[in-house]
Amino acid sequence: MNEPRTPVLVVGAGLAGCVLALELAHHGVRSVVLERSARPPRHPELNLVTGRGMELLRRLGLADAVRAEGADPDSPAAVVWSRALGETPVLVTPVPSVNELRRRYAGRTDGAAPVEPYVVLTGAGLTGRLRDAVRENALIDLREGWTFTGLRLEPDRTVATVLDAATRVRHELDAGFLAGCDGAQSTVRRCLGVPLEDAITPSRHCTLTFRSDGLRHPYPELSTIIANGMTLTRRPGDLWTGHLALDCDDADLTDPAVLLWQRFGIRAAEIVGVTPWQEALGVAGTYRRGTAFLVGESAHRFHPPSATVDTCLADAVDLGWKLAAAVTRWGGPHLLGSYEGERRRQAMREREKLSRTLAARHHFGRLAASGATAAQLASVLRQEAPGFDPAGLADAGPRLPAVRLSGGEMLFDLLGPQFTLVDLTPGRDGRSLAAAAVARGIPVAHLPIDDAPLRSEWRSRLVLVRPDHVVAWRSPERPSDWDAVLDVVTGHQREVHVFT
Ligand SMILES: Cc1cc2nc3c(=O)[nH]c(=O)nc-3n(C[C@H](O)[C@H](O)[C@H](O)COP(=O)(O)OP(=O)(O)OC[C@H]3O[C@@H](n4cnc5c(N)ncnc54)[C@H](O)[C@@H]3O)c2cc1C
């Protein structure tokens, strides 16, 4: 059965698929989203969305809904390294509570802190909220119970084969663009013949969510304890989550409660969830073939996960606004081309960081087993284990400083959905520049700012900001050739960032 062509077909309504569809809708572009599972996700594992991730969701009006699913904002946490559960820790790194960070961020005037603090919530809570927003959006056609099974790439479109589980009818969907947001085992990636290049030999792990009333530690809820080869997180109530490596003896995972007792001496009153996973640090060889793209975990599979949610989220936002620019025809060919350059580079950086984390954990385990002193172990961790960054800004790229204006408003909240030209010139030079862009069909909002402190701090008087808060171009004065600037930032000429 054939349907009229859809501008963008999104495969998978997980985190990446939902955010991509919502980003497209934010720019007025319709999409069809296929989700093979007819039921909402049940993942009980915890996900952390950093401050930067929350900034991206705030643009889409989703920050409050996501935060409503979050853990207690007054609860601080800690990362605790210990030789064994119950032993005096070797190193404790405190993590401030969400509300404490909110207070600290409010006191910053340099724009270097994120607009929102981090949030910790279950994978099901996060995806559930995003899927609700997708369902309510008139520009998104969500089809639950529809499974993508294959595709045919043509020069200017992708034709997807899809099975509707309710009717058992197979459909052919014709799409201007297709985005594979179908997770770590991506069928889209397989159909495109794209290899996942792994940096390590995958090994079997699992995540156990369980209740235990006998297990105690003196740290606040949501603290993470790394001990005996297990990463254990205490959750509200007597719920716990443990990530652990599986031996050959644990092959069938038939009795996780016995595994917890025999390996770690933990008595579980109830096993709530078991998620097997392969330790892997894989990045797709390419993120694009013709009009089909890979997004989120289909493009990079990082287990144990760290800031994976943020990486998936930023992939979806990046591709979303660039696809919207292509569909509405103001984006040039190099703009879509820049998706792979920007996001694959970020995935490689993330992989590098995770490799260092894994190496530090293995080193710690070996030294602890060989009887190293607590001081020696702490020194190794300080040197080798990458720090935890709840702001998520270390790799955020040339992001606009998130300043609060003298009137109290956040600059980020004044930006338009597309490009915004922030104008600090006394003569409002940006007005005619924005008008010239609009006359070329490029959506640029003009944002005059009359803010003395900002003017004294910023050398640039004109700052062109992309939809994802990244500075595309900035200058102390009017450019001599504005058309050339527009050609570059819209991808009609190569290179996406221009600084003068
Ligand atoms: C145990 C565990 C713990 C984690 N902890 C953290 C953490 O602490 N911090 C963090 O940042 N990240 C964490 N993550 C990772 C995080 O959950 C993922 O990064 C994120 O969910 C990936 O989003 P995604 O949309 O790319 O893929 P997914 O969430 O996997 O979504 C893919 C969607 O595609 C659908 N789909 C698949 N195939 C098809 C098909 N053929 N047709 C139609 N639909 C299809 C699936 O049903 C699913 O809904 C964890 C993951 C796991 C498994």
The ligand as a Gaussian input file, in Angstrom:
#p B3LYP/6-31G(d) Opt

LIG

0 1
 C       20.885000      -0.219000      31.230000
 C       21.058000       1.142000      30.623000
 C       21.422000       2.212000      31.421000
 C       21.593000       3.481000      30.862000
 N       21.985000       4.525000      31.657000
 C       22.230000       5.742000      31.101000
 C       22.696000       6.859000      31.879000
 O       22.864000       6.772000      33.082000
 N       22.945000       8.042000      31.260000
 C       22.753000       8.177000      29.928000
 O       23.004000       9.264000      29.407000
 N       22.306000       7.164000      29.158000
 C       22.038000       5.949000      29.712000
 N       21.594000       4.921000      28.930000
 C       21.504000       5.127000      27.501000
 C       20.226000       5.771000      27.037000
 O       19.116000       5.075000      27.544000
 C       20.289000       5.720000      25.529000
 O       21.378000       6.493000      25.121000
 C       19.072000       6.283000      24.815000
 O       17.889000       5.658000      25.267000
 C       19.212000       6.023000      23.328000
 O       18.164000       6.630000      22.663000
 P       17.799000       6.222000      21.174000
 O       16.562000       6.959000      20.876000
 O       18.971000       6.386000      20.288000
 O       17.513000       4.637000      21.225000
 P       16.387000       3.866000      22.015000
 O       16.006000       4.552000      23.259000
 O       16.849000       2.459000      22.079000
 O       15.110000       3.951000      21.054000
 C       15.001000       3.222000      19.856000
 C       13.518000       3.067000      19.519000
 O       13.408000       2.507000      18.217000
 C       12.413000       1.499000      18.220000
 N       12.738000       0.586000      17.133000
 C       13.806000      -0.247000      17.041000
 N       13.774000      -0.924000      15.878000
 C       12.672000      -0.504000      15.211000
 C       12.117000      -0.838000      13.936000
 N       12.684000      -1.737000      13.135000
 N       10.967000      -0.215000      13.547000
 C       10.364000       0.693000      14.365000
 N       10.854000       1.048000      15.582000
 C       11.998000       0.461000      15.994000
 C       12.528000       0.893000      19.610000
 O       11.329000       0.214000      19.978000
 C       12.804000       2.118000      20.475000
 O       11.620000       2.732000      20.937000
 C       21.380000       3.660000      29.471000
 C       20.962000       2.578000      28.676000
 C       20.802000       1.327000      29.241000
 C       20.354000       0.168000      28.361000

